[in-house]
Amino acid sequence: MISTAIRLARVGSPSELVAAALLGLGYPCVMLGALLPNIWLFASAAAVTYAADWYLHQKGSYLVNRLNQVRVGLPIRFLLRQLLLVLLLAREGLAETPLFYTAVAGFLIFYGLQAPHGALATLIRLRRTMPVVTRNVDLSGVRIPDAPPNALLRRSGEKMLHLDIPAVAGVLAAVVVDRNAIGYAGVAITLGLGALYTFALAPYLRRSRLVPRAGAVLKAVSAWLLEYRPTVVLYFSGSNESAYQVNMWLETMDQIEGRPLIIMRERELVAKLGTTSVPVICVPGGTHLMNLDLSTVRVALYPANVGKNIHLLRVPTMKHVFIGHGDSDKLASVNPFSKVYDEVWTAGRAGRDRYALADVGVRDEDIVEVGRPQLAPIQSWTGTTKNPIPTILYAPTWEGWDDNPGNTSLLLAGENIVRRLLAAEPPVRLVYKPHPFTGIRNKKAKAVHERITAMVKTAAAARATDARWTAQAAAAASDQAAARADMTRIQAELTALAAPGRAGGDESEESRVSLADPVRMARITLLRAEWNDAYWRSHGWWEHRIVTGGEPKLYDCFNDADAMVSDISSVVSDFMASGKPYAVTDSAALGIEEFQRQNTAARAAVVLSNSAAELDALLAAVTAPDRDPLAPARRELKEYLLGPDRPTSMERFNSAVRTLQAGAEARNLGVLRRIGEQPLGELDRESDAGPVESQEVAETLDAVEAVDPVEAADPMDALDATGSTASPDAAEADEREAPLAR
């Protein structure tokens, strides 16, 4: 019932639900206190509404957005409370007193201050916003001043509105003690603080406190690109929840040969990007992106199929590769959109066969098997459990964009799986790690996830008092406390290292100070390994766990587990690298033979029905190697899905990059040669726009020849000198066409 109320109220926790209820009940009580009149009822109810509003904003509750959408936003709620205070004064018989007029005039003037304050805050934010957000890019060529204090701009509108508290409290106190001077003082304090807050913002609109205009910033970025000369780009665009898709490639980009660059399109995703030494440029504007000098880039890698890919796909001087964000038997792994790329890189032979079976237009010669470089941290199974009892990881995927019952086991089998694992004898330990997208589209999936979470927490609490584990818990208590202290210490240091520069800087200031530091990066890597070790030590090997968020990572959960239950997704393919037993759920009830025929990754799995009755076979395989008949099949399937162990995946990935770079160079040289060899008269006849003046063609060829051979070490520098860079008009035209690709 509580979970249903939370969903209906659009809040994220029971405490937010309580705050929402207090907010909803508080305003009628404020009105009742004004009408009766009862000043104590009014004052206490008003205090409750202030507190509830503050709490919901602190938590970032979605209910706040919903209230704005139905025109009951924060300014309206504050104005309503002030109007009810005026009504209270009238009902108290004070409508003809100076206090009444002071309160009315004070609130009117206070609201008059909202306009200049809001305008200043908005202008500062706009003028502090650069056309790009960068990491590890030297922007010393432009002056980027420090951001205004966070206290001035963060939630500035909310802070300004709360300055009415002295006026409201003063007027109420004046009524209670019958001393108008208290009310006058309260109103004066409110107006003084409002004016002071507004004036405090004004200095930050001076030119010296603002970032340079867009043109100057883009010029500095272009100058950096000319000096850095990137060769390989990872291009990413996606929703707020999709940051994991780019984060999984950061370590690979750190190890890639050449000069890597990451290009992103959404500002909000930069804050969610993991730590990396690779230069990052976030360019939200399509026109700005298409006019960046990327002439030295020869390979562009795409982890996702999104409409904004078209802004880079249009560049012919580089080869375009779809690398995806996981390798599985889902339909997303054979998206027909993939045929727009020059090549599609898959982990193993299975990916190639998958495209052949799907027949979506991707040619076999355009598919390259490179393995999965991200899987290097996954530890191979030793054949025995790590602890006295097995740890089983349940990692279901999300519900997907349609209602196919085979998308996730969560809806039909999830509770049965968890219930059987929690009640298993001999006992096992359950680690539940849901997909980060769980419940974003299907409310039923979210409800099941919440029920499973409750089940695991209840079982964990029961196990904590079980006589079988109390001795273990007592013996490990001090070590666990020490591990938790280590986690706190490590997290504090990681937080300090993750954001170079002073606290409270905006994205422009962070772009200035976020430069790669090898010493800092090495320290972060070491600390993350220590944090992960401390996390698992902080919990007993018998304790059921729920793992959400970015840490510990999925692969860390792989290493801690002895077996896994999951669905058809890249999670299963990645888990194959460990060689451990696993189970996959046939949620669509296809039957074992048909399910394994359709899903390659299930061919070495224990296949579960929605009742999860087959879990005993998985548990037997974990505890007794002689009862693991699928072990040979797993070894064979691992190579089929992920490729051979030698050469390493990173070596194969770099080899594929080198090969494609050579192909791009050959193509570009061929274009340059054809331009140089084309007879002028032939160019005239082939021009769609009509005859081309010989003088214009001659000038074009002269421009090619005039490029300094040192500066044009890359043949396409000469080609770019002819004016092949996209014009703003062309960029805008492509920007208008971009939605068609979605």
C-alpha angles and dihedrals in degrees: 000000000000091000090052091051090049091053093047093048091047093231129135105224143017090259090056089049090055091049091049091050092049090049092050093048096038099067096052087050090051089052091047090051090052094048100045087038105236113154095192093052089047094049096046094045091047090052090051092052091049091051095044092049092049093049095049091050092047090054093046090233117193087224088075090061091046091054090052090051092055091047096254095111126153097275091052092049092051092046090050091053091050092048090051089052089054088050089051090054090050092049089049088059094251098117093113097044129103089243090061093050092044091053093048094046092044094053091046092051090044091055089047088060091056092074099057091038093052092044093051093047091048094047092049091051092048094047090046091054116097123202088244138036115210143189124193091004119125107233096167088124090077130050112245110178124206117279121255114268111288090232091066101050107025108098088342095164092054092048092050092052092050090060086083090076095090091051094048093044092044094051092047091049090048091055093047097049096028094235113129092192090074090056092047090051092049092051091046092051091050093050092044093051091046092051092044091051090050094048090047090063096050098078090059091066090066112114092243090060097049130081119252121272119276094259094057093047093048090048090054091049091050090050090052091049091051090053098041095042099198117213104184125040130194105205119197138175127164150122127296091265095052100072090109089068092066096033091062089064099048097092090047091052089049089057099039120117118248127024109318127202132184118214118193131180107201121069095207091058093060090071089054094050115114123240112285140159092216115106112256127201119183110197111180095178117080092208092052092049095049091051096051114111103249094152093127095053112105103170129041119191122203121197094184140034105235135147095250090064086084091074091068099027088068091068108097098190093075133055116241123219132186109216098165127203099265141358117240145128092264118121089247088070091064100039111163088225087074091080090075090072126085090231140006116214118208133181098241147339091296091069091053092049090046092060092045091054094045092050094202096151101273107132120226092234089058093059119092124188109221104156123228111293091188092067095070093099092057111106121223120243117260093203095251134079118264094226138027090271126037122257113221119197116210107196110166120183122234128272097262129219095293135044098255105146089216093065095084139005090214097088102047106017108018099094092044091052093050094043092053093046093049091049096041119134120233084040125248133193117243124213110188116198114170124197112268090238093056111136099003091117107016118052090197090060090052091049092051090048090053092049091049090049090053091048093052093046091049092049091047091052091049092049090052089064096038112116091226091066106028093088091051090048093051092049093048098041097096094045091049091050090051090049091052090050089051090051092052092049094046093046091052091052092045091052091052092048096043094064111044116199128033124329118261099034119147125233093273093054091045089052088056097048102033100097126150114265114185092201092051092046092051090049092050091051091051093046093050091054090049092047092052091050091048092049094059092042090053090066128054119250087240096052120104111232139200112206119194134154128038098305131095092029124229092253090053087056089050090055093049094047129080094202140000141220115203146133136259101295141105088279090074093046091050093047088056087074089071095055090222124140116269141177130216125199122234093210093166090057094233094151126250098276096047093041092053091044091055096039118050095192090060095060093090096034136099099248114221128204119216089268089059089219090143093066091100089071091056093048091049091052090053097050100038122034090199088062093054105094092164096063095098091046091052092053092050094044092048091063092043093052101035106021129239124323091235127086091031120248092248090054091050091046093052091046090054090050092051092048093050092046089055089050091052091049091050092050093048093048089050092053091048091049093049091050090051095046098044111110113241092234090052090053089052093052095046096050110113091202093061131260115354116217112247089226091060092051091047090052090051092052091044089054090054092051094042095061112113106253090221094054091041097054084135109067091222091063086073091047091050089052089067090069100263092141111113115264119228090249092055090046092052091049091053090046089058091049094048095088088062089067092057 
